[in-house]
Amino acid sequence: MFISFEGIEGCGKTTQVHRLARRLEALGIPVRTTREPGGTAIGEEIRSVLLDARNQHLSPLAELFLYAADRSQHVQDVIRPALAEGKWVLCDRYVDATTVYQGYSRGLDMHLVRVLNETATGGLLPDITFLLDCPVEVGLGRALHRNREMALEGQDRFELEQKQFHESVREGYLKLSDSEKERFILIDATRAEEEMETVIFKHIRPLLGHQKK
C-alpha cells in the first residue's frame, strides 16, 4: 500500500506520517516512512538546496527539475523496492506537491509538470493521498514555531514566501483533490493531532490485510 500526505506548510503531515506508521507497526505491518524532497542520500543534498533560504534566486524551472531529479532517485531507490518487499510506504509529499507548488502556484506549464512527474515515477501514484487542510495563518504559524524550536531557520525558503503564494498553494491542493476524489481524502488539519490520527486511521482500517506490491 502506497500512501502520501500532502498540504501546506505546517499542516501536520510529518507528524501524521509517523503516527500512522506507529499504529501499523503495532499491528505487525511492515512500514517504510519517507519524504520528498529527500528520502535518499542524493535527495537530502537536493533538499538542502531547495529549502535553503539563501537560494531565493532559484528559478521556478530549476526548482521543478530539482524536484524531478529527487523524485526519480527516490522512486528507484526507496519506494518501488519497499513496495516490492510488501511494505506499506508512507510518503511525506509526492507528485501532487510539484503539481501544486511548481505548476499551479509558480505558474509553470502544467503539461511539462505532468510529463516530468510521470517520467520520474514511471506512472506510480499513491493508492491514497491524505490532504491535510488548514487556513494559511494556522499552518504558517505552526511552521514558523517549529522552525524556531528545531533551529531550522535558514532551511525555510518556502515559509518565507508571501502569504499570497501560500493561499495559492492551498487553493491548488483543494482543486486537485476535488478533481481526483477517488484518491484524495480531505482531513481537517485544524484538529488536534490525536483527533487527526483517529480520523486518518478510520480510513485505513478497512484496508488492513490488503497490500499493493
N, C-alpha and C positions, 0 to 999 in steps of 0.2 A: 504494500500500500504506500502510495506516494502522496504526502500531504504538505501543502505550502501554507504559509502565514503571511499576509500582506497588510499594509496600512501605512498611514502617515507616520512621521517621526513621533516617537513617544506613545504610540497606541498600545504598547504592551506585548508585541509579537514575541520577542525573545523570551519573556517570562512564561508565556503560554506554551511555547515550544517545549521548554524544559518541564513545565508542569504536566503536560500530556505525556512526555517521554517517561517521567517517573511513574505515572499511572499504568502505562503499557508495560513497562519493565516489571512492575509489581505483579502483573498478570502472566509473566513469563514470556512476553512477546519481545523478540529481538528488535532493537531500535537503533537507528543512526540519526543523530541530530547534526545539522549542518547549516550553513548560511551563505548568502550572497550579498555583496562580494565577499570573497574568502572561501573557506571550505577546503582549500588545498594550500600547499606551501607557496606556489606561484600566485594563487588567488589572494593570499594575505598580503603579498607585495603589491598587487594591483589595488587592493582595498586601501592600503596606506596612501597611495597616490590619489585615489578617488575621494577620500574623506579628509585629506589634508587641507585645512583652511587656507594655507598659503597658495593653493592652486586655484584661486578664483579666476585666473585667466584660461583655465582649461576649456576648450571649445566644446559645445554640445556634441559635435560629431566625434571628436576624440573620446569624449566621455562614453558615448554609445559603443565605440569599438572596444574600449577597455572592458566594459561590462560583457560584451560578447566574448572576448578572449577569456575572461574569468569563467564565464558560464560553460564554454566549450571544455575547458580543463576540468571543471567541476563535475559535469555530467560524465565525462570519460573516466575520471579517477575515483569518484565518490558515489554518485547517485546510481548509475547503472550497475556497478559491481555490488552495491548494497542491496538493490532490488533483486539481483540475480541470486543473492545468498538468502533471499526470503525475509529480509529485514523490512521493517516499516521505516521509511525515510521521512523525517520531519524537517522541512527546509524554511529557514527564516529569510523570506523574499526569494523570488524566482523570476520567470519571464514577465509576469504581469507588472512588476516594478519597472522594468525597462519600457514596457508599453506605455505606462502612465507617466513616469518621470521624464524619459527622453523623448517619447513620442507625443503624448498629449500635452505635457507641461512645457517641455523645451521647444515644441513645435517642429520636430524633425519629421521627415517623410514616414508616414505610417507603414507604407509598403516596404520600405527599407528596414524598418524596425522589425516587421514580421519576418522578412526573409532572413535577417541575421539571427533572430530568435530561433527560427526553425532549423537553420543551418547549425547553430551552436548546440542545439539539443537533439538533433535528429528527429524532431517532432514529438519528443517526450513531454507530456503535460501531466500535472498532478491529477490524481483521482478526485481530490477535494482541495479547495482553496478557502481558507477561513480569512475573511476580510474583517479586521478589527477596526471599527469606525468610531471616531470621536471628533468633536469640534477641534479646529486647529489650535485654539487657545489652550485647550486641555492638553493636547499632545505635545505642543512645543514647551509648555510649562514643565511637563514631566521630563522631556528630553533634556532641557537645559539644567534641570535639577540633577538628573542622572549624570550629566557630563561633569558637573561640579563635584558631585560625590565621588565619582570614579576617576577624577583628574583626567578627563577626556578632552578638555579644551585643546584646540589645535587639530582634533580629528572630528570637527563639527562643521564641515563645509556646507552641508545641506541645511543644518539647523540655522545657519546664518543667512539663508535666503530670505527674501522679502515675504511678508505674510501672504501676499497675493499668489506667490508661487505655491505655497503650501495649500492654500484654498483650491488652487487649480489641481494639485495632486489629489486632494480628497475628492473633488468633483470627478476627476478622471477615473478613480477607483470605483466610485459609485456607478458611473455609467458603464464601466467594463463589467462589473458584477451583474448589473441589470441585463446586459446583453448575453451573459453566459450563466443563467440561473441554475443550470443542472450541475455546474461545477462549484460555483461560489456559494458560501454560506456567510451571511452577514451577521456579525456579532457586535452588540452594543459595548464599546470599549470604555464607556464612562462608568461601567460597573466596577465593583471591587474585583481584585484578582481572583479571589476564591469563587465568586459568582461566575466570572467568565470561564474559569476552569470547569465548573459544573455544567454550564451550558454547552461548552465545546464537547465534553465527554458524552453528553446525551446524544450528540450527533455521531459520535464514534462507536458507541456501544453496539448498535445493530451490525457494525462491520467486523466485529471481532470474530476471528476464525477465518476471515477471507483476506488473503494477502495476494497482491499483484506482483508478479515477477517481471 
